[in-house]
Amino acid sequence: MVSPKTQKFKIKDVVAAVTELRIGRNAPFFAGEFIGGECRIFKLGYEDEASVAVRVRHPTDDSSRDDTIAIVKAEIRLVQTLEAKGFRWAPTYRGASLTFENPIEHPFIVLSWIEGSALSWDENLPSQPLRDALLQQVASIQLSLITDTMENRDTTATTFFERRLKNRRTQVREGKIPGVSEQDCGDQQALLDAVLGQDRNCTIFAMDHGDIKPGNIIVDEKYNITWYVKNMAAVRVPANKK
């Protein structure tokens, strides 16, 4: 659950926090903002230097400070992994503050700024053939992400999903997933073996975006996808061997 603290971040504090990191030769200035489901992204510009994106996760009531720092560290590892793989739909890492003892009073990451705007998508827009072209881009990016990040692990697909279902059942018991019952979790557990089929013992994992939403897709003026904001939340999941 997002906390009311979500609105507390002030532009002057963001500028001050990034200035402390000494990323640019000069002090940065505020140049724009994007508010996503998981974070706020502040665009800071520099005189005669490339702009940067300051990514600050929304504070939540159910995450401790240690949990928040661990999540930000994982996001840093992720973006560095994508950069090392040459994945071109993700920003590059510029710096970070892994403490609450900064002007923002919250951990944050600084990334290269990728130009574009959030994709608008409804029943009529974008029109064809742009609509199909965008869907093809999304599929291509997802395939590239999987291909670029495949790795062998010691655990199997069955173990991975059993652990996920166990965690989900715990969240249901704690009332953190309204509308889902323990019976629902049990039903999913019963179907697991049949769903995985011959891939139940697969040990190949790859990164996956999960739920892809238009508001997290950044496009240029020609509707070319330049950044998928959810890349920062991609997780490694079992990759189907078929």
C-alpha positions as CSV (number, residue, x, y, z in Angstrom):
1,M,0.0,0.0,0.0
2,V,1.4,3.4,-1.0
3,S,1.9,5.7,1.9
4,P,0.7,9.3,2.1
5,K,4.4,10.1,2.2
6,T,4.4,9.6,-1.6
7,Q,3.8,13.3,-2.0
8,K,6.5,14.5,0.3
9,F,9.4,14.6,-2.2
10,K,10.3,18.2,-3.0
11,I,12.1,19.3,-6.1
12,K,14.6,21.4,-4.2
13,D,15.5,18.4,-2.1
14,V,15.9,16.2,-5.2
15,V,18.2,18.7,-6.8
16,A,20.2,19.0,-3.5
17,A,20.5,15.3,-3.1
18,V,21.9,14.8,-6.7
19,T,24.2,17.7,-6.3
20,E,25.8,16.0,-3.3
21,L,26.7,13.0,-5.6
22,R,28.7,15.3,-7.9
23,I,27.6,13.6,-11.0
24,G,27.9,16.7,-13.2
25,R,30.4,19.5,-13.4
26,N,27.7,22.0,-12.5
27,A,24.6,22.0,-10.2
28,P,21.6,20.4,-11.9
29,F,18.2,22.0,-12.4
30,F,14.7,20.6,-12.5
31,A,13.5,19.8,-16.0
32,G,10.4,17.6,-15.6
33,E,8.8,14.7,-13.8
34,F,7.1,11.3,-14.5
35,I,4.9,9.6,-11.9
36,G,4.6,5.8,-12.3
37,G,2.9,3.1,-10.3
38,E,6.1,2.2,-8.4
39,C,8.1,5.4,-8.5
40,R,8.6,9.0,-9.3
41,I,11.2,10.0,-11.8
42,F,12.6,13.5,-11.8
43,K,14.4,14.8,-14.9
44,L,17.3,17.0,-13.9
45,G,19.3,18.9,-16.6
46,Y,22.8,20.2,-16.6
47,E,24.3,23.1,-18.6
48,D,26.1,21.6,-21.6
49,E,25.8,18.0,-20.1
50,A,23.3,15.2,-20.6
51,S,20.2,15.2,-18.4
52,V,19.7,12.5,-15.8
53,A,16.7,10.6,-14.4
54,V,16.3,10.4,-10.6
55,R,14.2,7.4,-9.7
56,V,12.6,7.4,-6.2
57,R,10.4,4.6,-5.2
58,H,7.0,5.4,-3.6
59,P,7.3,4.9,0.2
60,T,5.0,2.1,1.3
61,D,3.5,1.3,4.7
62,D,4.6,-2.4,4.6
63,S,8.3,-2.0,3.7
64,S,10.9,-1.4,6.4
65,R,14.0,0.8,5.7
66,D,16.1,-2.3,5.3
67,D,13.7,-3.7,2.8
68,T,13.6,-0.5,0.8
69,I,17.4,-0.3,0.6
70,A,17.6,-4.0,-0.4
71,I,15.1,-3.3,-3.2
72,V,17.0,-0.3,-4.5
73,K,20.3,-2.3,-4.4
74,A,18.5,-5.0,-6.5
75,E,17.4,-2.4,-9.0
76,I,20.9,-1.1,-9.3
77,R,22.2,-4.7,-10.0
78,L,19.5,-5.1,-12.6
79,V,20.2,-1.9,-14.5
80,Q,23.9,-2.7,-14.5
81,T,23.2,-6.2,-15.8
82,L,21.1,-4.9,-18.6
83,E,23.8,-2.3,-19.4
84,A,26.5,-5.0,-19.5
85,K,24.3,-7.1,-21.9
86,G,23.9,-4.1,-24.2
87,F,20.1,-4.0,-23.7
88,R,19.3,-0.7,-25.5
89,W,15.8,-0.1,-24.0
90,A,17.2,0.6,-20.5
91,P,19.0,3.6,-19.1
92,T,22.6,3.5,-17.8
93,Y,23.6,3.8,-14.2
94,R,25.0,7.1,-13.1
95,G,24.9,7.0,-9.3
96,A,22.8,6.3,-6.2
97,S,22.2,7.1,-2.5
98,L,21.5,4.0,-0.5
99,T,20.5,5.8,2.7
100,F,17.6,7.8,4.2
101,E,20.2,10.3,5.4
102,N,20.0,12.6,2.3
103,P,18.0,15.7,1.4
104,I,15.2,13.5,0.0
105,E,15.2,11.3,3.1
106,H,14.8,8.3,0.9
107,P,17.2,6.0,-1.2
108,F,17.3,6.8,-4.9
109,I,19.0,5.9,-8.2
110,V,20.4,8.3,-10.8
111,L,20.2,7.0,-14.4
112,S,20.8,8.5,-17.8
113,W,17.7,10.3,-19.1
114,I,16.0,8.7,-22.2
115,E,13.9,11.1,-24.2
116,G,10.3,10.4,-25.0
117,S,6.8,10.5,-23.4
118,A,4.5,8.0,-21.8
119,L,2.5,6.0,-24.3
120,S,-1.2,6.9,-24.6
121,W,-3.3,3.9,-25.4
122,D,-7.1,3.4,-25.7
123,E,-9.6,1.9,-28.1
124,N,-8.8,4.4,-30.8
125,L,-5.3,5.5,-30.2
126,P,-2.8,4.9,-31.6
127,S,-4.4,4.0,-34.9
128,Q,-3.3,1.4,-37.3
129,P,-0.7,0.6,-38.6
130,L,1.1,2.2,-35.6
131,R,-0.9,0.0,-33.2
132,D,0.4,-3.3,-34.6
133,A,3.9,-1.9,-35.0
134,L,4.0,-1.0,-31.3
135,L,2.7,-4.5,-30.2
136,Q,5.5,-6.0,-32.4
137,Q,8.0,-3.8,-30.7
138,V,6.8,-4.9,-27.2
139,A,7.1,-8.5,-28.2
140,S,10.6,-7.9,-29.7
141,I,11.8,-6.1,-26.6
142,Q,10.5,-8.9,-24.3
143,L,12.2,-11.5,-26.5
144,S,15.5,-9.6,-26.4
145,L,15.3,-9.3,-22.6
146,I,14.8,-13.0,-22.2
147,T,17.5,-13.9,-24.7
148,D,20.1,-11.5,-23.2
149,T,19.5,-12.6,-19.6
150,M,19.3,-16.3,-19.7
151,E,21.3,-18.2,-17.1
152,N,21.4,-21.6,-15.4
153,R,20.5,-21.8,-11.7
154,D,20.6,-24.4,-9.0
155,T,16.9,-24.3,-8.5
156,T,14.1,-25.7,-10.7
157,A,10.9,-24.1,-12.0
158,T,8.9,-26.2,-9.6
159,T,10.9,-25.0,-6.6
160,F,10.7,-21.4,-7.8
161,F,6.9,-21.4,-8.1
162,E,6.3,-23.4,-5.0
163,R,8.3,-20.7,-3.1
164,R,6.3,-18.0,-4.8
165,L,3.0,-19.7,-3.9
166,K,4.1,-20.1,-0.3
167,N,4.9,-16.4,-0.1
168,R,1.5,-15.6,-1.7
169,R,-0.3,-17.7,0.8
170,T,1.4,-15.9,3.7
171,Q,0.4,-12.5,2.2
172,V,-3.2,-13.7,1.9
173,R,-3.3,-14.8,5.5
174,E,-2.0,-11.3,6.5
175,G,-4.7,-9.7,4.5
176,K,-2.3,-8.1,2.0
177,I,-4.1,-9.5,-1.1
178,P,-7.8,-8.6,-0.9
179,G,-10.1,-10.9,-2.9
180,V,-7.7,-13.8,-2.9
181,S,-8.4,-16.7,-0.5
182,E,-6.2,-19.5,0.9
183,Q,-8.4,-21.9,-1.2
184,D,-7.3,-20.0,-4.3
185,C,-3.7,-20.5,-3.4
186,G,-4.4,-24.2,-2.8
187,D,-6.0,-24.5,-6.2
188,Q,-3.0,-22.9,-7.8
189,Q,-0.7,-25.3,-6.0
190,A,-2.7,-28.3,-7.2
191,L,-2.4,-27.2,-10.8
192,L,1.3,-26.4,-10.7
193,D,2.6,-29.7,-11.9
194,A,0.2,-29.9,-14.8
195,V,0.9,-26.3,-15.8
196,L,4.7,-26.7,-15.8
197,G,4.5,-30.0,-17.6
198,Q,7.9,-31.1,-19.0
199,D,9.5,-27.8,-17.8
200,R,9.0,-28.6,-14.1
201,N,12.7,-29.4,-13.7
202,C,13.9,-26.5,-15.9
203,T,16.8,-24.6,-14.4
204,I,17.1,-22.0,-17.1
205,F,16.0,-18.5,-15.8
206,A,15.6,-15.2,-17.6
207,M,14.4,-11.7,-16.7
208,D,10.7,-10.9,-17.3
209,H,8.8,-7.6,-17.2
210,G,5.7,-9.1,-15.8
211,D,2.6,-7.0,-16.3
212,I,3.2,-4.6,-19.2
213,K,1.2,-1.3,-19.0
214,P,1.1,1.5,-21.6
215,G,1.8,4.1,-18.9
216,N,5.2,2.6,-18.3
217,I,6.2,2.6,-22.0
218,I,8.2,5.6,-23.2
219,V,8.0,6.4,-26.9
220,D,9.5,9.0,-29.2
221,E,7.5,11.2,-31.6
222,K,7.4,8.4,-34.2
223,Y,6.1,5.9,-31.6
224,N,9.4,4.0,-31.3
225,I,9.8,2.6,-27.9
226,T,12.8,4.2,-26.1
227,W,12.4,2.9,-22.6
228,Y,10.2,0.6,-20.6
229,V,10.1,2.0,-17.1
230,K,9.2,-1.5,-15.7
231,N,12.6,-2.7,-16.7
232,M,13.7,-1.7,-13.2
233,A,11.3,-4.2,-11.8
234,A,12.0,-7.1,-14.1
235,V,12.7,-10.3,-12.2
236,R,14.3,-13.6,-13.2
237,V,11.7,-16.4,-13.8
238,P,12.0,-19.9,-15.3
239,A,12.4,-19.8,-19.0
240,N,10.3,-22.2,-21.0
241,K,12.6,-24.6,-22.9
242,K,10.1,-25.1,-25.8
